[in-house]
């Protein structure tokens, strides 16, 4: 369920990016109004609401100190999705940094194994 949560967070961030590209306005009031009818924004908001419920359920069975590090997975997947779907650039240093993040997660997951 923790991986599902991280995947959902990634999907939500990519939907927010799509919403920003289709917002039609970048000024305060116009942006808010355009987001209220933007399908990507609405879908992301609904997804985040569902993920909030999922997160609370996860915390009923997994200690926060063990669950929270899995949020890191979305820190890696979101930039990869941005590169894949929005042609954003990932430098070699960025990729190396993501590998360090995943290595750190591995240490946290397998600390007692």
C-alpha positions as CSV (number, residue, x, y, z in Angstrom):
1,X,0.0,0.0,0.0
2,X,2.9,2.3,0.6
3,X,4.1,1.9,-3.0
4,X,0.5,2.6,-4.2
5,X,0.5,5.7,-2.1
6,X,3.8,6.9,-3.6
7,X,2.6,6.1,-7.2
8,X,-0.6,8.1,-6.4
9,X,1.4,11.0,-5.2
10,X,3.5,10.9,-8.4
11,X,0.4,10.7,-10.6
12,X,-1.2,13.7,-8.7
13,X,1.9,15.8,-9.2
14,X,1.9,15.0,-12.9
15,X,-1.8,15.9,-13.1
16,X,-1.0,19.2,-11.4
17,X,1.7,19.9,-14.0
18,X,-0.8,19.1,-16.8
19,X,-3.3,21.4,-15.1
20,X,-0.8,24.2,-15.0
21,X,0.0,23.8,-18.7
22,X,-3.8,23.9,-19.5
23,X,-4.8,26.6,-17.0
24,X,-5.1,29.3,-19.7
25,X,-4.2,32.1,-17.3
26,X,-1.3,32.9,-15.0
27,X,-2.8,35.8,-13.0
28,X,-4.3,35.3,-9.6
29,X,-8.0,35.4,-10.1
30,X,-8.0,34.1,-13.6
31,X,-5.9,31.1,-12.6
32,X,-8.2,30.1,-9.8
33,X,-11.2,30.3,-12.0
34,X,-9.6,28.3,-14.8
35,X,-8.4,25.6,-12.4
36,X,-12.0,25.2,-11.1
37,X,-13.0,23.9,-14.5
38,X,-9.7,22.2,-15.4
39,X,-10.2,18.4,-15.6
40,X,-6.5,17.7,-14.7
41,X,-6.8,19.9,-11.6
42,X,-10.1,18.3,-10.5
43,X,-8.7,14.8,-11.0
44,X,-5.6,15.6,-9.1
45,X,-7.6,17.1,-6.2
46,X,-9.9,14.1,-6.1
47,X,-6.9,11.7,-6.2
48,X,-5.2,13.7,-3.3
49,X,-8.3,13.4,-1.2
50,X,-8.4,9.7,-1.8
51,X,-4.7,9.5,-1.0
52,X,-5.2,11.3,2.3
53,X,-7.7,8.7,3.3
54,X,-5.3,5.9,2.2
55,X,-2.5,7.6,4.2
56,X,-4.5,7.7,7.4
57,X,-5.5,4.0,6.9
58,X,-1.8,3.1,6.3
59,X,-0.9,4.9,9.6
60,X,-3.4,2.7,11.5
61,X,-1.2,-0.4,10.7
62,X,2.3,1.0,10.0
63,X,4.2,3.3,12.3
64,X,4.8,6.8,10.8
65,X,8.6,6.4,11.2
66,X,8.4,3.3,8.9
67,X,5.8,4.6,6.5
68,X,7.0,8.1,5.8
69,X,10.3,7.2,4.1
70,X,8.2,5.6,1.3
71,X,7.1,9.1,0.3
72,X,10.7,9.4,-1.0
73,X,9.7,7.1,-3.8
74,X,7.5,9.8,-5.3
75,X,10.5,12.2,-5.1
76,X,12.2,9.9,-7.6
77,X,9.2,8.9,-9.8
78,X,7.8,12.4,-10.2
79,X,10.9,13.9,-12.0
80,X,11.1,10.7,-14.1
81,X,7.5,11.2,-15.1
82,X,8.1,14.9,-15.8
83,X,11.0,13.9,-18.1
84,X,8.8,11.3,-19.8
85,X,5.6,13.2,-20.2
86,X,6.7,16.9,-20.3
87,X,10.2,16.7,-21.8
88,X,11.8,18.1,-18.7
89,X,15.6,17.6,-18.5
90,X,17.2,15.3,-15.9
91,X,20.9,16.0,-15.6
92,X,23.4,13.3,-14.7
93,X,23.8,14.9,-11.3
94,X,20.1,14.8,-10.8
95,X,20.0,11.1,-11.6
96,X,23.0,10.4,-9.3
97,X,21.1,12.3,-6.6
98,X,18.0,10.2,-7.1
99,X,20.1,7.0,-6.8
100,X,21.5,8.3,-3.5
101,X,17.9,8.9,-2.4
102,X,16.9,5.3,-3.3
103,X,20.0,4.0,-1.6
104,X,19.1,5.9,1.6
105,X,15.6,4.4,1.4
106,X,17.1,1.0,1.1
107,X,19.1,1.6,4.3
108,X,15.9,2.6,6.1
109,X,13.8,-0.3,4.8
110,X,16.4,-3.0,5.5
111,X,17.9,-1.5,8.7
112,X,16.8,-4.5,10.8
113,X,17.0,-7.2,8.2
